[in-house]
Amino acid sequence: MGDGEGAVWVRPGVNPCEMPVLPLSAPLFAFKDDATLPQHDTGDFLPQPGTFYALCAPAPKHDPHAVPVRGDLAHIRLAGQVFVPHYVVPVRYRTLAQAALLAAPAGDELAVLEAGAEFHVLDVTSDYVWGEVPQGPVGYIARNLVEPI
């Protein structure tokens, strides 16, 4: 597929996903001097430096209310499992009062969180935060009803 050093040539009829995997020349993710996620993260998947991921087939569809992935971003624990432009380490928030977890901004109610409930935020907009209840559903909460822990 190219003339440069390290180029991979693919012959017609050869599936690149069945070719041997070569190590990357640089780490996949850089976590500075520490290759671990924050202790409050419950993700059990951490990409390892030198790991290679091939886009070989359509990605499986995920339940948007159970898996923290959207078309633009996903939880860092899903790196290597889903392909999105951005992977995010969640920030711990808590609810200030009883708060509705919504399917979309101003959308249907998925659940009600009690005051003080923990919520892992992956995206913040002017009116809503998007994230997940630890080991629970994924959705939106009105921004004025949460604060960072």
MDTraj code that builds the backbone (N, CA, C; nanometers):
import mdtraj as md
import numpy as np

residues = "MET GLY ASP GLY GLU GLY ALA VAL TRP VAL ARG PRO GLY VAL ASN PRO CYS GLU MET PRO VAL LEU PRO LEU SER ALA PRO LEU PHE ALA PHE LYS ASP ASP ALA THR LEU PRO GLN HIS ASP THR GLY ASP PHE LEU PRO GLN PRO GLY THR PHE TYR ALA LEU CYS ALA PRO ALA PRO LYS HIS ASP PRO HIS ALA VAL PRO VAL ARG GLY ASP LEU ALA HIS ILE ARG LEU ALA GLY GLN VAL PHE VAL PRO HIS TYR VAL VAL PRO VAL ARG TYR ARG THR LEU ALA GLN ALA ALA LEU LEU ALA ALA PRO ALA GLY ASP GLU LEU ALA VAL LEU GLU ALA GLY ALA GLU PHE HIS VAL LEU ASP VAL THR SER ASP TYR VAL TRP GLY GLU VAL PRO GLN GLY PRO VAL GLY TYR ILE ALA ARG ASN LEU VAL GLU PRO ILE".split()
xyz = np.array([
    [0.0807, -0.1189, 0.0000],
    [0.0000, 0.0000, 0.0000],
    [0.0849, 0.1251, 0.0000],
    [0.2146, 0.1129, -0.0096],
    [0.2980, 0.2313, -0.0101],
    [0.4407, 0.1948, -0.0417],
    [0.5230, 0.2976, -0.0605],
    [0.6631, 0.2760, -0.0945],
    [0.7568, 0.3026, 0.0215],
    [0.7060, 0.3661, 0.1284],
    [0.7926, 0.4063, 0.2381],
    [0.8383, 0.2915, 0.3245],
    [0.9344, 0.3216, 0.4088],
    [0.9848, 0.2224, 0.5021],
    [0.8727, 0.1770, 0.5942],
    [0.8606, 0.0481, 0.6147],
    [0.7570, -0.0053, 0.7015],
    [0.6222, -0.0183, 0.6335],
    [0.6152, 0.0102, 0.5033],
    [0.4881, -0.0012, 0.4318],
    [0.4470, -0.1473, 0.4234],
    [0.3190, -0.1682, 0.4188],
    [0.2649, -0.3033, 0.4061],
    [0.2059, -0.3166, 0.2673],
    [0.2504, -0.4164, 0.1968],
    [0.1966, -0.4421, 0.0637],
    [0.0890, -0.5474, 0.0778],
    [-0.0281, -0.5196, 0.0197],
    [-0.1392, -0.6143, 0.0263],
    [-0.1699, -0.6588, -0.1158],
    [-0.1601, -0.7895, -0.1389],
    [-0.1910, -0.8441, -0.2704],
    [-0.3419, -0.8551, -0.2874],
    [-0.3921, -0.8428, -0.4079],
    [-0.5352, -0.8618, -0.4303],
    [-0.5798, -0.9975, -0.3762],
    [-0.6918, -0.9993, -0.3103],
    [-0.7451, -1.1231, -0.2539],
    [-0.6924, -1.1562, -0.1153],
    [-0.5994, -1.0752, -0.0612],
    [-0.5449, -1.0996, 0.0728],
    [-0.6191, -1.0114, 0.1715],
    [-0.6700, -1.0707, 0.2765],
    [-0.7406, -0.9965, 0.3808],
    [-0.6370, -0.9401, 0.4778],
    [-0.6240, -0.8053, 0.4882],
    [-0.5232, -0.7489, 0.5789],
    [-0.5477, -0.7856, 0.7246],
    [-0.6698, -0.8248, 0.7586],
    [-0.6986, -0.8632, 0.8969],
    [-0.6457, -1.0019, 0.9299],
    [-0.6034, -1.0767, 0.8289],
    [-0.5467, -1.2092, 0.8520],
    [-0.3943, -1.2074, 0.8425],
    [-0.3370, -1.0883, 0.8205],
    [-0.1919, -1.0754, 0.8119],
    [-0.1318, -1.0735, 0.9516],
    [-0.0041, -1.1091, 0.9660],
    [0.0590, -1.1030, 1.0982],
    [0.0612, -0.9592, 1.1497],
    [0.0492, -0.9468, 1.2793],
    [0.0475, -0.8150, 1.3436],
    [0.1896, -0.7770, 1.3824],
    [0.2310, -0.6571, 1.3421],
    [0.3634, -0.6063, 1.3754],
    [0.3506, -0.5061, 1.4886],
    [0.4503, -0.4944, 1.5743],
    [0.4419, -0.3973, 1.6841],
    [0.4416, -0.2544, 1.6321],
    [0.3764, -0.1671, 1.7090],
    [0.3750, -0.0253, 1.6746],
    [0.5103, 0.0366, 1.7087],
    [0.5410, 0.1491, 1.6448],
    [0.6677, 0.2154, 1.6702],
    [0.6608, 0.3073, 1.7920],
    [0.5384, 0.3309, 1.8435],
    [0.5201, 0.4181, 1.9601],
    [0.4034, 0.3638, 2.0416],
    [0.3961, 0.3967, 2.1694],
    [0.2850, 0.3492, 2.2513],
    [0.1509, 0.3954, 2.1952],
    [0.0499, 0.3116, 2.2106],
    [-0.0833, 0.3450, 2.1635],
    [-0.1404, 0.4616, 2.2430],
    [-0.1228, 0.4602, 2.3731],
    [-0.1669, 0.5688, 2.4596],
    [-0.0506, 0.6078, 2.5489],
    [-0.0440, 0.7331, 2.5836],
    [0.0608, 0.7794, 2.6733],
    [-0.0038, 0.8264, 2.8022],
    [0.0193, 0.7560, 2.9106],
    [-0.0322, 0.7925, 3.0415],
    [0.0799, 0.8504, 3.1272],
    [0.1691, 0.9266, 3.0653],
    [0.2861, 0.9834, 3.1321],
    [0.3685, 0.8715, 3.1914],
    [0.4007, 0.8797, 3.3209],
    [0.4838, 0.7766, 3.3833],
    [0.4020, 0.6621, 3.4404],
    [0.2703, 0.6730, 3.4349],
    [0.1838, 0.5725, 3.4965],
    [0.0890, 0.5165, 3.3916],
    [0.0909, 0.3877, 3.3707],
    [0.0061, 0.3236, 3.2699],
    [-0.1224, 0.2690, 3.3307],
    [-0.1751, 0.3360, 3.4327],
    [-0.3002, 0.2902, 3.4929],
    [-0.4029, 0.4024, 3.4872],
    [-0.5285, 0.3655, 3.4945],
    [-0.6361, 0.4630, 3.5020],
    [-0.6531, 0.5055, 3.6474],
    [-0.7212, 0.6167, 3.6724],
    [-0.7451, 0.6574, 3.8109],
    [-0.8143, 0.5462, 3.8896],
    [-0.7904, 0.5419, 4.0201],
    [-0.8437, 0.4341, 4.1023],
    [-0.9950, 0.4262, 4.1009],
    [-1.0632, 0.5391, 4.0831],
    [-1.2086, 0.5349, 4.0848],
    [-1.2673, 0.4764, 3.9573],
    [-1.1883, 0.4596, 3.8522],
    [-1.2389, 0.4015, 3.7293],
    [-1.2554, 0.2519, 3.7477],
    [-1.3673, 0.1991, 3.7010],
    [-1.3948, 0.0569, 3.7188],
    [-1.3688, -0.0233, 3.5926],
    [-1.3147, 0.0415, 3.4893],
    [-1.2876, -0.0290, 3.3645],
    [-1.1879, -0.1408, 3.3855],
    [-1.2096, -0.2530, 3.3178],
    [-1.1191, -0.3659, 3.3339],
    [-1.0331, -0.3876, 3.2097],
    [-1.0382, -0.2934, 3.1163],
    [-0.9586, -0.3057, 2.9950],
    [-0.8648, -0.1873, 2.9833],
    [-0.7357, -0.2135, 2.9733],
    [-0.6368, -0.1085, 2.9560],
    [-0.5498, -0.1443, 2.8365],
    [-0.5526, -0.0615, 2.7319],
    [-0.4670, -0.0906, 2.6166],
    [-0.3205, -0.0939, 2.6583],
    [-0.2465, -0.1857, 2.6042],
    [-0.1052, -0.1988, 2.6352],
    [-0.0226, -0.1361, 2.5245],
    [0.0861, -0.0666, 2.5585],
    [0.1747, -0.0126, 2.4543],
    [0.2189, -0.1245, 2.3606],
    [0.2218, -0.0934, 2.2329],
    [0.2611, -0.1927, 2.1339],
    [0.1455, -0.2756, 2.0828],
    [0.0263, -0.2546, 2.1379],
    [-0.0898, -0.3294, 2.0930],
    [-0.1363, -0.2735, 1.9597],
    [-0.1802, -0.3609, 1.8725],
    [-0.2245, -0.3216, 1.7398],
    [-0.3725, -0.3520, 1.7251],
    [-0.4459, -0.2592, 1.6661],
    [-0.5882, -0.2797, 1.6420],
    [-0.6147, -0.2612, 1.4939],
    [-0.6816, -0.3543, 1.4340],
    [-0.7163, -0.3454, 1.2929],
    [-0.8661, -0.3252, 1.2798],
    [-0.9039, -0.2390, 1.1864],
    [-1.0453, -0.2189, 1.1562],
    [-1.0821, -0.3211, 1.0498],
    [-1.1324, -0.4346, 1.0935],
    [-1.1531, -0.5475, 1.0033],
    [-1.2991, -0.5760, 0.9721],
    [-1.3880, -0.5209, 1.0487],
    [-1.5294, -0.5517, 1.0289],
    [-1.6118, -0.4396, 1.0897],
    [-1.7381, -0.4329, 1.0543],
    [-1.8226, -0.3314, 1.1185],
    [-1.8237, -0.3519, 1.2696],
    [-1.8257, -0.2428, 1.3428],
    [-1.8299, -0.2511, 1.4888],
    [-1.9674, -0.3002, 1.5323],
    [-1.9726, -0.3768, 1.6401],
    [-2.1031, -0.4213, 1.6893],
    [-2.1835, -0.3027, 1.7417],
    [-2.3132, -0.3113, 1.7332],
    [-2.4003, -0.2073, 1.7874],
    [-2.4094, -0.2263, 1.9381],
    [-2.3986, -0.1163, 2.0121],
    [-2.4070, -0.1208, 2.1572],
    [-2.5346, -0.0521, 2.2022],
    [-2.5895, -0.0972, 2.3126],
    [-2.7057, -0.0317, 2.3714],
    [-2.6592, 0.1037, 2.4236],
    [-2.7107, 0.2151, 2.3695],
    [-2.6628, 0.3477, 2.4104],
    [-2.6951, 0.3827, 2.5553],
    [-2.7804, 0.3049, 2.6198],
    [-2.8149, 0.3316, 2.7590],
    [-2.7424, 0.2370, 2.8549],
    [-2.6593, 0.1478, 2.7992],
    [-2.5854, 0.0530, 2.8830],
    [-2.4343, 0.0628, 2.8641],
    [-2.3889, 0.1117, 2.7486],
    [-2.2458, 0.1189, 2.7178],
    [-2.2108, 0.2654, 2.6882],
    [-2.1126, 0.3211, 2.7589],
    [-2.0780, 0.4632, 2.7395],
    [-1.9996, 0.4903, 2.6118],
    [-2.0701, 0.4855, 2.5002],
    [-2.0099, 0.5142, 2.3701],
    [-2.1114, 0.5911, 2.2856],
    [-2.0618, 0.6956, 2.2190],
    [-2.1402, 0.7718, 2.1211],
    [-2.0577, 0.7764, 1.9935],
    [-2.1086, 0.8390, 1.8914],
    [-2.0345, 0.8485, 1.7661],
    [-1.9090, 0.9319, 1.7767],
    [-1.9036, 1.0220, 1.8762],
    [-1.7889, 1.1123, 1.8887],
    [-1.6936, 1.0770, 2.0011],
    [-1.7386, 1.0014, 2.1008],
    [-1.6495, 0.9673, 2.2122],
    [-1.6966, 0.8429, 2.2847],
    [-1.6043, 0.7872, 2.3628],
    [-1.6335, 0.6676, 2.4421],
    [-1.5485, 0.6694, 2.5683],
    [-1.5911, 0.5923, 2.6664],
    [-1.5140, 0.5718, 2.7895],
    [-1.3795, 0.5099, 2.7509],
    [-1.2736, 0.5477, 2.8173],
    [-1.1392, 0.4982, 2.7870],
    [-1.1301, 0.3462, 2.7976],
    [-1.2106, 0.2846, 2.8822],
    [-1.2048, 0.1385, 2.8959],
    [-1.2486, 0.0672, 2.7680],
    [-1.3131, 0.1405, 2.6750],
    [-1.3590, 0.0805, 2.5496],
    [-1.2593, 0.0958, 2.4358],
    [-1.1449, 0.1594, 2.4634],
    [-1.0413, 0.1725, 2.3602],
    [-0.9982, 0.0338, 2.3155],
    [-0.9911, 0.0139, 2.1869],
    [-0.9573, -0.1171, 2.1329],
    [-1.0792, -0.2035, 2.1093],
    [-1.1937, -0.1600, 2.1599],
    [-1.3175, -0.2353, 2.1398],
    [-1.4136, -0.1595, 2.0485],
    [-1.4094, -0.0270, 2.0554],
    [-1.4912, 0.0566, 1.9672],
    [-1.3997, 0.1622, 1.9055],
    [-1.4382, 0.2101, 1.7882],
    [-1.3579, 0.3099, 1.7188],
    [-1.4340, 0.4420, 1.7176],
    [-1.3809, 0.5401, 1.7893],
    [-1.4369, 0.6753, 1.7946],
    [-1.3200, 0.7740, 1.7920],
    [-1.3481, 0.9012, 1.7608],
    [-1.2379, 0.9981, 1.7573],
    [-1.1755, 1.0277, 1.8935],
    [-1.2521, 1.0138, 2.0026],
    [-1.2017, 1.0521, 2.1345],
    [-1.2385, 0.9479, 2.2395],
    [-1.1414, 0.9183, 2.3269],
    [-1.1637, 0.8314, 2.4427],
    [-1.1456, 0.9181, 2.5666],
    [-1.2335, 0.9030, 2.6642],
    [-1.2377, 0.9938, 2.7777],
    [-1.2247, 0.9165, 2.9087],
    [-1.1403, 0.9678, 2.9979],
    [-1.1339, 0.9186, 3.1353],
    [-1.2432, 0.9933, 3.2114],
    [-1.3358, 0.9229, 3.2753],
    [-1.4479, 0.9907, 3.3407],
    [-1.4051, 1.0745, 3.4605],
    [-1.4864, 1.1766, 3.4871],
    [-1.4683, 1.2624, 3.6040],
    [-1.5826, 1.2314, 3.6994],
    [-1.5496, 1.2118, 3.8258],
    [-1.6518, 1.1780, 3.9261],
    [-1.7321, 1.3021, 3.9638],
    [-1.8618, 1.2898, 3.9522],
    [-1.9569, 1.3936, 3.9942],
    [-2.0535, 1.3305, 4.0929],
    [-2.1331, 1.4149, 4.1582],
    [-2.2426, 1.3656, 4.2420],
    [-2.3625, 1.4565, 4.2190],
    [-2.4800, 1.4004, 4.2421],
    [-2.6020, 1.4787, 4.2243],
    [-2.6238, 1.5665, 4.3466],
    [-2.6746, 1.6868, 4.3233],
    [-2.7022, 1.7819, 4.4314],
    [-2.8410, 1.7627, 4.4892],
    [-2.9293, 1.7068, 4.4106],
    [-3.0672, 1.6796, 4.4494],
    [-3.1115, 1.5589, 4.3677],
    [-3.2324, 1.5150, 4.3879],
    [-3.2848, 1.4069, 4.3050],
    [-3.2759, 1.4514, 4.1582],
    [-3.2252, 1.3639, 4.0715],
    [-3.2005, 1.4022, 3.9326],
    [-3.2451, 1.2918, 3.8379],
    [-3.3094, 1.3321, 3.7299],
    [-3.3521, 1.2369, 3.6275],
    [-3.2355, 1.2071, 3.5330],
    [-3.2129, 1.0798, 3.5070],
    [-3.1174, 1.0367, 3.4058],
    [-3.1969, 1.0216, 3.2767],
    [-3.1595, 1.0966, 3.1742],
    [-3.2374, 1.1041, 3.0511],
    [-3.1703, 1.0304, 2.9357],
    [-3.2506, 0.9791, 2.8432],
    [-3.1996, 0.9096, 2.7258],
    [-3.1300, 1.0066, 2.6299],
    [-3.1727, 1.1311, 2.6282],
    [-3.1159, 1.2367, 2.5443],
    [-3.1427, 1.3681, 2.6152],
    [-3.0739, 1.4751, 2.5794],
    [-3.1068, 1.6037, 2.6410],
    [-3.2568, 1.6320, 2.6235],
    [-3.3238, 1.6602, 2.7332],
    [-3.4687, 1.6842, 2.7345],
    [-3.5459, 1.5631, 2.6808],
    [-3.4886, 1.4428, 2.6944],
    [-3.5511, 1.3207, 2.6426],
    [-3.6237, 1.2414, 2.7489],
    [-3.6517, 1.1163, 2.7162],
    [-3.7237, 1.0261, 2.8065],
    [-3.6399, 0.9943, 2.9294],
    [-3.7077, 0.9765, 3.0415],
    [-3.6415, 0.9446, 3.1678],
    [-3.6063, 0.7965, 3.1721],
    [-3.4787, 0.7675, 3.2013],
    [-3.4317, 0.6295, 3.2151],
    [-3.4328, 0.5832, 3.3593],
    [-3.3990, 0.6750, 3.4493],
    [-3.3885, 0.6423, 3.5922],
    [-3.3901, 0.7724, 3.6707],
    [-3.4048, 0.7587, 3.8015],
    [-3.3967, 0.8740, 3.8912],
    [-3.2846, 0.8464, 3.9905],
    [-3.1895, 0.9401, 4.0007],
    [-3.0801, 0.9273, 4.0958],
    [-3.1126, 1.0105, 4.2189],
    [-3.0855, 0.9552, 4.3340],
    [-3.1092, 1.0261, 4.4601],
    [-3.0012, 1.1312, 4.4821],
    [-3.0277, 1.2259, 4.5664],
    [-2.9295, 1.3287, 4.6015],
    [-2.8031, 1.2611, 4.6540],
    [-2.6875, 1.3060, 4.6076],
    [-2.5600, 1.2497, 4.6520],
    [-2.5131, 1.1293, 4.5726],
    [-2.5924, 1.0851, 4.4749],
    [-2.5535, 0.9689, 4.3940],
    [-2.4324, 1.0028, 4.3076],
    [-2.3426, 0.9078, 4.2936],
    [-2.2242, 0.9277, 4.2106],
    [-2.2591, 0.9083, 4.0635],
    [-2.1970, 0.9902, 3.9785],
    [-2.2194, 0.9842, 3.8347],
    [-2.0863, 1.0126, 3.7671],
    [-2.0440, 0.9273, 3.6750],
    [-1.9163, 0.9439, 3.6058],
    [-1.9402, 1.0196, 3.4759],
    [-1.8918, 1.1432, 3.4691],
    [-1.9176, 1.2330, 3.3565],
    [-1.8097, 1.2182, 3.2491],
    [-1.8566, 1.2047, 3.1250],
    [-1.7679, 1.1931, 3.0099],
    [-1.7751, 1.3142, 2.9177],
    [-1.8828, 1.3917, 2.9259],
    [-1.8976, 1.5096, 2.8410],
    [-1.9844, 1.6118, 2.9137],
    [-1.9486, 1.7396, 2.8990],
    [-2.0211, 1.8498, 2.9627],
    [-2.0606, 1.9494, 2.8553],
    [-2.1877, 1.9866, 2.8522],
    [-2.2348, 2.0930, 2.7632],
    [-2.2887, 2.2050, 2.8513],
    [-2.3442, 2.3070, 2.7907],
    [-2.3945, 2.4188, 2.8704],
    [-2.5129, 2.3791, 2.9580],
    [-2.5933, 2.2823, 2.9146],
    [-2.7131, 2.2463, 2.9910],
    [-2.7124, 2.1066, 3.0510],
    [-2.6328, 2.0149, 2.9957],
    [-2.6358, 1.8749, 3.0392],
    [-2.4948, 1.8179, 3.0533],
    [-2.4850, 1.7108, 3.1324],
    [-2.3646, 1.6280, 3.1366],
    [-2.4056, 1.4895, 3.0865],
    [-2.3111, 1.4218, 3.0204],
    [-2.3371, 1.2864, 2.9708],
    [-2.2373, 1.1930, 3.0358],
    [-2.2856, 1.0784, 3.0808],
    [-2.1973, 0.9821, 3.1445],
    [-2.2738, 0.8604, 3.1901],
    [-2.2195, 0.7966, 3.2945],
    [-2.2805, 0.6724, 3.3421],
    [-2.2862, 0.6671, 3.4929],
    [-2.3883, 0.6007, 3.5407],
    [-2.3961, 0.5643, 3.6812],
    [-2.2961, 0.4496, 3.6972],
    [-2.2105, 0.4484, 3.7995],
    [-2.1149, 0.3381, 3.8134],
    [-2.1855, 0.2020, 3.8060],
    [-2.1412, 0.1164, 3.7152],
    [-2.2004, -0.0143, 3.6880],
    [-2.3507, -0.0032, 3.6609],
    [-2.3912, 0.1055, 3.5968],
    [-2.5336, 0.1262, 3.5718],
    [-2.5587, 0.1893, 3.4371],
    [-2.6751, 0.2510, 3.4245],
    [-2.7147, 0.3068, 3.2947],
    [-2.6337, 0.4300, 3.2533],
    [-2.6436, 0.4597, 3.1246],
    [-2.5750, 0.5721, 3.0612],
    [-2.6799, 0.6728, 3.0163],
    [-2.6527, 0.8009, 3.0383],
    [-2.7482, 0.9015, 2.9925],
    [-2.7046, 1.0423, 3.0275],
    [-2.8005, 1.1326, 3.0201],
    [-2.7788, 1.2751, 3.0428],
    [-2.8469, 1.3190, 3.1726],
    [-2.7830, 1.4134, 3.2422],
    [-2.8397, 1.4762, 3.3616],
    [-2.8245, 1.6271, 3.3438],
    [-2.9247, 1.7005, 3.3891],
    [-2.9178, 1.8474, 3.3827],
    [-2.7918, 1.8925, 3.4570],
    [-2.7148, 1.9784, 3.3952],
    [-2.5855, 2.0210, 3.4511],
    [-2.5995, 2.0897, 3.5864],
    [-2.7083, 2.1627, 3.6070],
    [-2.7266, 2.2345, 3.7335],
    [-2.7596, 2.1403, 3.8501],
    [-2.7738, 2.0111, 3.8249],
    [-2.8069, 1.9152, 3.9309],
    [-2.6879, 1.8298, 3.9735],
    [-2.5673, 1.8607, 3.9197],
    [-2.4480, 1.7819, 3.9550],
    [-2.3311, 1.8740, 3.9851],
    [-2.2335, 1.8197, 4.0584],
    [-2.1087, 1.8916, 4.0858],
    [-1.9946, 1.7905, 4.0921],
    [-1.8725, 1.8354, 4.0591],
    [-1.7568, 1.7439, 4.0702],
    [-1.7332, 1.7044, 4.2149],
    [-1.6854, 1.5834, 4.2333],
    [-1.6509, 1.5366, 4.3691],
    [-1.5084, 1.5773, 4.3990],
])
top = md.Topology()
chain = top.add_chain()
for i, resn in enumerate(residues, 1):
    res = top.add_residue(resn, chain, resSeq=i)
    for name in ("N", "CA", "C"):
        top.add_atom(name, md.element.get_by_symbol(name[0]), res)
traj = md.Trajectory(xyz[None], top)
